[in-house]
Amino acid sequence: MTAPFPLKRRWLPRQWPADAASAKNMLLLVQLRWIAIAGQIATILIVHFAMGIALPLPAMLLLPGAAILVNIVTLAMLRRRPEIAPLELFIALLFDVLSLSIQFYLSGGATNPFISLYLLQVALSAILLDRASAWWMVAITAICASILTVAYRPLLLPSTMAGRLFDLHIAGAWLCFIMIAVLLIQFMTRINRNLQAREAHLAAMRQHAAEEEHIVRMGLLASGAAHELGTPLSSLSVILGDWRHMPDIAGNPALAEDLAEMQAQVLRCKAIVTGILLSAGEARGEAPEVTGIRAFIGAIAQDWRTIHSDIILGCEFGPHDYPRIVADPVIRQALANLLDNAAEAGATHIDLIVGRDSSQLNIAVRDNGQGFSDAMLTEFGKPYRSTKGKQGGGLGLFLVVNVVRKLGGDVTASNLPDGGAQVLLRLPLPTLAYEGSGHEPHHER
C-alpha cells in the first residue's frame, strides 16, 4: 500500500533499524496530518466560497500552516534520529487534537458534524500509546468536546440555507463517517504491520540470545573437558618423555619409533582439546602470533592438505597489500571447519580465495560438492541444521558463524552456478591488524 502523499527519500533515513516501529508510526502520523491539512483547506474554501457560509479565513488557514511546519520539523527529526520516544508520539497526537478543537471552535463547535474526528485520535492513541497515555488522550478529547458544546463561534448561514441545517448536518456526519472508516482501515493496518515487524525482530533477537546461550553452555562444557583431560594428557607426555631416555627403549629402534608415534598422538589430542575450547566461543586464543595474512592462510591450507591428501585444495590471494595480523586460532579453527564441511559434502576440489577491500578481509571457500539445499541456505548458521543426517550435525557452521560474528564480521553462503557451494567470510581488518606493523610484501607465500 502506497502512502497518500509519497515522501522523497532524501527526507527519510536511508535505513531504519528493524525494530524502529515507533519511528514508522510517527511517519504514518505525518502522512495522516498531510491528509488532514489538505482536507481542512479544501473544506474551508468550499464552505466559505461555494456554500456562502462566512468563516474567519485568516485564523482557520493559520492552523494548516502550523501543521505544515510541524510536519517539516518532524521529518527533519526522523532524518537525524529514528528513535521516537512514547512522549513524542503523545505530543504529536495532542497537537492534532488541539488543532481540531480550535478549528471546531471557529466553525460551530459541537454542532459541526466533523466533531466525530475526535474518535480517530482516540483510536490512534489506543494503538500507539501506553495504557495511561491513551486514557489521558480520552480525557483530553472528552474535555475539548464538552467545552465545544457551550463555547464556540456560531455558523452564520446565508438566507438560501435557512431551515436546511439538519440536512447539512446529516450530510456532513455521513461524510465524516466515511472518512473515519477509510482512514482507520488504511492506517490501522499499516500500524499493525509495523508492530508485527517489531515483534518479528524481537523474536529474532530472542533466537539470537538462545544461540548465544548455547555457545556459552558449549564453552563451559569444553572448558570442563579441557580441564579434566589436560592433566592426564600432561602426565602421559611426561611419562613418555621419561621413557625415551630409558636405555632399553633408546637402544631399540622399533620401540623408539612407537614411542615417538605415541608422543605425537598425545600432542594431537592436546591440540584437539585446545581447538574444541577455541571453537566454543573464546574471542582470542592463547599466545597469538603476529604474522602475514598470506603466511597465516597458507599454513592453514598446508596443514589441511597434510590430513586430506586425496582432496585438491587451491589457495589464491588477490593482488593487494595485506596488513600483518594477529594469528587468531579461532580463525584457523573456523577455516578448518569450513574445509572439513566441504570435504564431507563430497567435494574433490576446494578453492580458498583471499582478498580485501578498504575495511574488510574477504575469505571465500568454494567447492565442487553437492551444495546447499534451499532450507539450509534459509537457516544457514543455525545449530543442528545439516544435510549429513547424523546427531550433532550442523554445529561446525554454527560455530563458524558465531566466531566470525564475535570478531565483528559476517558469513554468507550461496550455491555456485556450475554446482558446488561458496561460503564467504568478511572480517574487519581493524580487528585483525597488528597496529604499527605495516604491510606484508606481495611475494610472501
C-alpha positions as CSV (number, residue, x, y, z in Angstrom):
1,M,0.0,0.0,0.0
2,T,1.5,3.3,-1.0
3,A,1.3,6.4,1.1
4,P,-1.3,9.0,0.2
5,F,1.4,11.6,0.0
6,P,4.7,9.9,-1.1
7,L,7.7,11.4,0.6
8,K,11.0,11.9,-1.1
9,R,13.7,9.5,0.2
10,R,16.0,12.4,1.0
11,W,13.7,13.3,3.8
12,L,14.0,9.9,5.4
13,P,16.8,7.8,6.9
14,R,18.5,5.6,4.4
15,Q,17.8,2.5,6.6
16,W,15.8,2.3,9.8
17,P,16.6,-0.3,12.4
18,A,14.4,-3.4,12.2
19,D,12.7,-2.5,15.5
20,A,12.0,1.2,14.7
21,A,8.2,0.7,14.9
22,S,7.8,4.0,16.8
23,A,9.6,5.9,14.0
24,K,7.4,4.3,11.3
25,N,4.3,5.1,13.3
26,M,5.4,8.7,13.6
27,L,5.8,8.8,9.8
28,L,2.2,7.5,9.5
29,L,1.0,10.3,11.7
30,V,2.8,12.7,9.5
31,Q,1.1,11.3,6.4
32,L,-2.2,11.4,8.2
33,R,-1.6,15.0,9.1
34,W,-0.9,15.8,5.4
35,I,-4.3,14.4,4.6
36,A,-5.9,16.5,7.4
37,I,-4.2,19.6,6.1
38,A,-5.4,19.0,2.5
39,G,-8.9,18.2,3.8
40,Q,-9.1,21.2,6.1
41,I,-8.0,23.7,3.4
42,A,-10.4,22.2,0.8
43,T,-13.4,22.1,3.3
44,I,-12.7,25.7,4.5
45,L,-12.6,27.1,0.9
46,I,-15.7,25.1,-0.3
47,V,-17.8,26.1,2.8
48,H,-16.7,29.8,2.6
49,F,-16.8,30.4,-1.1
50,A,-19.0,27.7,-2.7
51,M,-21.6,27.4,0.1
52,G,-21.5,31.1,1.1
53,I,-21.1,30.4,4.8
54,A,-18.8,33.1,6.3
55,L,-15.8,31.7,8.1
56,P,-12.8,33.5,9.8
57,L,-10.4,32.6,7.0
58,P,-7.1,34.0,8.3
59,A,-7.5,32.2,11.7
60,M,-8.7,28.9,10.2
61,L,-6.0,28.8,7.5
62,L,-3.3,29.6,10.0
63,L,-3.8,26.2,11.7
64,P,-3.0,24.2,8.5
65,G,0.1,26.4,8.1
66,A,1.2,25.5,11.6
67,A,0.6,21.8,10.8
68,I,2.8,22.0,7.7
69,L,5.6,23.5,9.8
70,V,5.2,20.7,12.4
71,N,5.4,18.1,9.7
72,I,8.6,19.6,8.3
73,V,10.2,19.6,11.7
74,T,9.1,16.1,12.4
75,L,10.5,14.8,9.1
76,A,13.8,16.5,9.9
77,M,13.9,14.9,13.3
78,L,13.2,11.5,11.8
79,R,16.1,12.1,9.4
80,R,18.5,12.7,12.3
81,R,17.3,10.0,14.7
82,P,14.8,7.3,14.0
83,E,14.3,6.5,17.7
84,I,11.0,8.1,18.8
85,A,10.0,8.2,22.5
86,P,6.4,7.5,23.6
87,L,6.1,11.0,24.9
88,E,6.9,12.4,21.4
89,L,4.1,10.3,19.9
90,F,1.7,11.6,22.7
91,I,2.7,15.2,21.9
92,A,2.1,14.7,18.2
93,L,-1.4,13.3,18.8
94,L,-2.1,16.1,21.3
95,F,-1.2,18.7,18.7
96,D,-3.7,17.2,16.3
97,V,-6.4,17.2,19.0
98,L,-5.8,20.8,19.9
99,S,-5.7,21.8,16.2
100,L,-9.1,20.1,15.7
101,S,-10.5,21.8,18.7
102,I,-9.5,25.3,17.6
103,Q,-11.0,24.6,14.1
104,F,-14.2,23.3,15.6
105,Y,-14.4,26.4,17.9
106,L,-14.2,28.6,14.8
107,S,-16.8,26.6,12.9
108,G,-19.8,25.9,15.0
109,G,-18.3,23.9,17.9
110,A,-20.3,20.7,18.8
111,T,-22.8,21.5,16.0
112,N,-20.1,20.8,13.4
113,P,-20.7,17.3,12.1
114,F,-17.0,16.6,11.8
115,I,-16.6,16.6,15.5
116,S,-16.6,12.8,15.4
117,L,-13.0,13.0,14.1
118,Y,-12.0,13.1,17.8
119,L,-12.7,9.3,17.7
120,L,-9.9,8.8,15.1
121,Q,-7.4,10.4,17.5
122,V,-8.7,8.2,20.4
123,A,-8.3,5.1,18.2
124,L,-4.8,6.0,17.2
125,S,-3.9,6.7,20.9
126,A,-5.2,3.2,21.9
127,I,-2.9,1.6,19.3
128,L,0.2,3.8,19.6
129,L,0.4,4.8,23.3
130,D,0.6,3.0,26.6
131,R,-2.5,2.5,28.7
132,A,-2.0,5.6,30.9
133,S,-1.3,7.9,27.9
134,A,-4.3,6.5,26.0
135,W,-6.6,7.3,28.9
136,W,-5.2,10.8,29.1
137,M,-6.0,11.3,25.5
138,V,-9.6,10.1,26.1
139,A,-9.9,12.6,28.9
140,I,-8.5,15.5,26.8
141,T,-10.8,14.8,23.9
142,A,-13.8,14.5,26.2
143,I,-13.0,17.8,27.8
144,C,-12.5,19.5,24.5
145,A,-15.8,18.1,23.1
146,S,-17.6,19.2,26.3
147,I,-16.3,22.7,26.1
148,L,-17.3,23.0,22.5
149,T,-20.9,22.3,23.4
150,V,-21.1,25.7,25.2
151,A,-18.2,27.8,23.8
152,Y,-17.9,28.2,20.1
153,R,-18.3,30.7,17.2
154,P,-21.8,30.0,15.7
155,L,-22.0,29.4,11.9
156,L,-23.9,32.2,10.1
157,L,-25.9,30.5,7.4
158,P,-27.0,32.5,4.3
159,S,-30.7,33.0,3.8
160,T,-30.7,30.4,1.0
161,M,-29.9,27.7,3.5
162,A,-32.5,28.7,6.1
163,G,-34.2,25.6,7.5
164,R,-31.7,23.2,5.9
165,L,-29.3,23.0,8.9
166,F,-30.4,19.5,9.8
167,D,-29.9,18.2,6.2
168,L,-26.4,19.8,6.1
169,H,-25.6,18.2,9.4
170,I,-26.7,14.7,8.2
171,A,-24.6,15.1,5.0
172,G,-21.6,16.2,7.0
173,A,-22.0,13.4,9.5
174,W,-22.2,10.8,6.7
175,L,-19.1,12.2,5.0
176,C,-17.3,12.2,8.4
177,F,-18.2,8.6,9.0
178,I,-16.8,7.6,5.5
179,M,-13.5,9.5,6.2
180,I,-13.0,7.9,9.6
181,A,-13.7,4.4,8.3
182,V,-11.3,4.7,5.4
183,L,-8.6,6.3,7.5
184,L,-8.9,3.7,10.2
185,I,-8.6,0.8,7.8
186,Q,-5.7,2.4,5.9
187,F,-3.6,3.5,8.8
188,M,-4.5,0.8,11.4
189,T,-3.5,-2.0,9.1
190,R,-0.1,-0.2,8.4
191,I,0.4,0.4,12.1
192,N,-0.3,-3.2,12.9
193,R,2.2,-4.2,10.2
194,N,4.8,-2.0,11.9
195,L,4.1,-3.6,15.2
196,Q,4.3,-7.1,13.7
197,A,7.6,-6.3,12.1
198,R,8.9,-5.2,15.6
199,E,7.6,-8.4,17.1
200,A,9.4,-10.4,14.4
201,H,12.6,-8.6,15.1
202,L,12.2,-9.2,18.9
203,A,11.6,-12.9,18.1
204,A,14.8,-13.0,16.0
205,M,16.7,-11.3,18.9
206,R,15.4,-13.9,21.3
207,Q,16.6,-16.6,19.0
208,H,20.0,-15.0,18.8
209,A,20.1,-14.8,22.6
210,A,19.2,-18.5,22.7
211,E,22.1,-19.3,20.3
212,E,24.5,-17.2,22.4
213,E,23.4,-19.2,25.5
214,H,24.0,-22.4,23.6
215,I,27.6,-21.1,22.8
216,V,28.1,-20.3,26.5
217,R,27.0,-23.8,27.5
218,M,29.3,-25.4,25.0
219,G,32.1,-23.2,26.2
220,L,31.6,-24.3,29.8
221,L,31.5,-28.0,28.6
222,A,34.6,-27.5,26.6
223,S,36.4,-25.8,29.5
224,G,35.4,-28.7,31.8
225,A,36.6,-31.2,29.2
226,A,39.9,-29.4,28.7
227,H,40.5,-29.2,32.5
228,E,39.7,-32.9,33.0
229,L,41.7,-34.1,30.0
230,G,44.6,-31.7,30.4
231,T,46.0,-33.4,33.5
232,P,46.1,-37.0,32.2
233,L,47.5,-35.9,28.8
234,S,50.2,-33.9,30.5
235,S,51.0,-36.9,32.7
236,L,51.2,-39.1,29.7
237,S,53.5,-36.6,27.9
238,V,55.9,-36.6,30.9
239,I,55.9,-40.4,31.2
240,L,56.6,-40.8,27.5
241,G,59.4,-38.2,27.7
242,D,61.0,-40.2,30.6
243,W,60.6,-43.5,28.6
244,R,62.5,-42.0,25.7
245,H,65.6,-41.7,27.8
246,M,65.5,-45.2,29.2
247,P,68.4,-47.3,27.8
248,D,66.2,-50.3,26.9
249,I,63.9,-48.1,24.7
250,A,66.6,-45.8,23.3
251,G,68.6,-48.8,22.1
252,N,65.6,-50.4,20.4
253,P,64.7,-48.5,17.2
254,A,61.3,-50.2,16.9
255,L,60.3,-49.2,20.4
256,A,61.7,-45.7,19.9
257,E,59.6,-45.3,16.8
258,D,56.5,-46.5,18.6
259,L,57.2,-44.1,21.5
260,A,57.6,-41.2,19.1
261,E,54.3,-42.0,17.5
262,M,52.6,-42.2,20.9
263,Q,54.0,-38.8,21.8
264,A,52.8,-37.4,18.5
265,Q,49.3,-38.7,19.2
266,V,49.3,-37.2,22.7
267,L,50.2,-33.8,21.3
268,R,47.5,-34.2,18.7
269,C,45.0,-34.9,21.5
270,K,46.1,-31.8,23.4
271,A,45.7,-29.8,20.2
272,I,42.2,-31.2,19.6
273,V,41.2,-30.2,23.1
274,T,42.6,-26.7,22.6
275,G,40.7,-26.5,19.3
276,I,37.4,-27.5,20.9
277,L,37.9,-24.8,23.6
278,L,38.6,-22.2,20.9
279,S,35.6,-23.2,18.8
280,A,33.3,-23.0,21.8
281,G,33.5,-19.2,21.6
282,E,36.7,-17.8,23.1
283,A,37.3,-14.5,21.3
284,R,41.0,-15.0,21.4
285,G,43.2,-18.0,21.7
286,E,46.3,-18.3,23.9
287,A,49.7,-16.9,22.8
288,P,48.6,-15.3,19.5
289,E,51.4,-14.7,17.0
290,V,51.9,-11.7,14.6
291,T,52.2,-12.9,11.0
292,G,51.3,-12.1,7.5
293,I,47.9,-13.0,6.1
294,R,49.5,-15.0,3.2
295,A,51.6,-16.9,5.7
296,F,48.7,-17.5,8.1
297,I,46.2,-18.7,5.5
298,G,48.9,-20.6,3.6
299,A,49.8,-22.5,6.8
300,I,46.2,-23.4,7.4
301,A,45.8,-24.7,3.8
302,Q,49.1,-26.7,4.1
303,D,48.1,-28.3,7.4
304,W,44.7,-29.3,6.0
305,R,46.3,-30.8,2.8
306,T,48.5,-33.0,5.0
307,I,45.5,-34.6,6.6
308,H,43.3,-34.7,3.4
309,S,45.8,-35.6,0.8
310,D,43.1,-37.1,-1.5
311,I,41.4,-33.7,-2.0
312,I,42.8,-30.8,-4.1
313,L,43.0,-27.6,-2.2
314,G,43.9,-24.4,-4.0
315,C,44.9,-21.2,-2.2
316,E,44.8,-17.9,-4.1
317,F,45.4,-14.3,-2.9
318,G,44.3,-11.1,-4.6
319,P,47.0,-8.7,-5.7
320,H,46.6,-6.5,-2.6
321,D,48.8,-5.1,0.2
322,Y,47.7,-7.1,3.3
323,P,48.4,-5.8,6.8
324,R,50.2,-8.0,9.3
325,I,47.7,-9.6,11.7
326,V,47.4,-11.3,15.0
327,A,47.2,-15.0,14.1
328,D,44.0,-15.8,15.9
329,P,43.5,-19.5,16.5
330,V,39.7,-19.2,16.3
331,I,40.0,-18.1,12.6
332,R,42.2,-21.1,12.0
333,Q,39.6,-23.3,13.5
334,A,36.8,-21.6,11.6
335,L,38.5,-22.1,8.3
336,A,39.3,-25.7,9.1
337,N,35.6,-26.3,9.9
338,L,34.6,-24.8,6.5
339,L,37.1,-27.0,4.7
340,D,36.0,-30.1,6.6
341,N,32.4,-29.4,5.8
342,A,33.2,-29.0,2.1
343,A,35.0,-32.4,2.2
344,E,32.1,-34.0,3.9
345,A,29.8,-32.6,1.3
346,G,31.6,-34.7,-1.4
347,A,34.0,-32.0,-2.7
348,T,37.0,-33.3,-4.6
349,H,38.4,-29.8,-5.3
350,I,38.3,-26.8,-2.9
351,D,39.5,-23.3,-3.6
352,L,40.5,-20.9,-0.7
353,I,40.3,-17.4,-2.2
354,V,41.5,-14.4,-0.2
355,G,41.0,-10.7,-1.0
356,R,40.4,-7.4,0.7
357,D,38.7,-4.1,0.3
358,S,39.2,-0.8,2.2
359,S,37.9,-2.2,5.5
360,Q,37.4,-6.0,5.3
361,L,39.3,-9.1,4.7
362,N,37.3,-11.4,2.5
363,I,37.9,-15.2,2.6
364,A,35.9,-17.4,0.2
365,V,35.8,-21.2,0.4
366,R,34.5,-22.7,-2.9
367,D,34.0,-26.3,-3.6
368,N,32.5,-28.7,-6.2
369,G,30.4,-30.7,-3.7
370,Q,26.7,-31.1,-3.6
371,G,26.0,-27.6,-2.5
372,F,23.4,-26.3,0.0
373,S,19.7,-27.1,-0.1
374,D,17.2,-24.2,-0.1
375,A,16.3,-25.0,3.5
376,M,20.0,-25.0,4.5
377,L,20.5,-21.6,2.9
378,T,17.5,-20.2,4.7
379,E,18.7,-21.4,8.1
380,F,22.4,-21.1,7.5
381,G,24.4,-20.9,10.7
382,K,21.7,-22.2,13.0
383,P,22.6,-25.1,15.2
384,Y,21.7,-28.7,14.2
385,R,20.8,-27.7,10.6
386,S,22.7,-30.2,8.4
387,T,22.3,-32.5,5.5
388,K,24.6,-35.1,7.0
389,G,21.8,-36.9,8.7
390,K,23.7,-37.6,11.9
391,Q,23.3,-36.4,15.5
392,G,25.1,-33.2,16.3
393,G,25.4,-32.2,12.6
394,G,25.5,-28.6,11.7
395,L,27.5,-27.4,14.7
396,G,30.6,-26.7,12.6
397,L,28.8,-24.0,10.5
398,F,27.1,-22.7,13.6
399,L,30.4,-22.2,15.4
400,V,31.9,-20.6,12.3
401,V,29.1,-18.0,12.1
402,N,29.3,-17.2,15.8
403,V,33.1,-17.0,15.9
404,V,33.1,-14.6,12.9
405,R,30.2,-12.6,14.4
406,K,32.1,-12.2,17.7
407,L,35.0,-10.7,15.7
408,G,32.7,-8.1,14.1
409,G,32.3,-9.8,10.8
410,D,29.6,-11.8,8.9
411,V,29.3,-15.1,7.0
412,T,27.2,-15.7,3.9
413,A,26.6,-18.9,1.9
414,S,25.4,-19.5,-1.7
415,N,25.4,-22.1,-4.4
416,L,27.6,-21.7,-7.4
417,P,26.1,-21.6,-10.9
418,D,28.1,-24.6,-12.1
419,G,27.5,-26.7,-9.0
420,G,29.1,-26.7,-5.6
421,A,28.9,-24.1,-2.9
422,Q,30.6,-21.0,-1.6
423,V,30.9,-19.7,2.0
424,L,32.2,-16.1,2.3
425,L,33.8,-14.7,5.5
426,R,34.1,-11.0,5.9
427,L,36.3,-9.9,8.7
428,P,37.0,-6.3,9.7
429,L,40.7,-5.5,9.2
430,P,40.9,-3.1,12.1
431,T,40.0,-6.1,14.4
432,L,42.7,-8.4,12.9
433,A,45.5,-6.0,12.0
434,Y,48.5,-5.6,14.3
435,E,49.0,-1.9,14.9
436,G,52.2,-0.3,13.7
437,S,53.3,-3.4,11.7
438,G,52.8,-2.0,8.2
439,H,52.0,-4.3,5.3
440,E,53.4,-7.7,4.3
441,P,55.2,-7.9,0.9
442,H,53.4,-9.2,-2.1
443,H,55.9,-12.1,-2.6
444,E,55.1,-13.7,0.8
445,R,53.6,-17.2,0.4
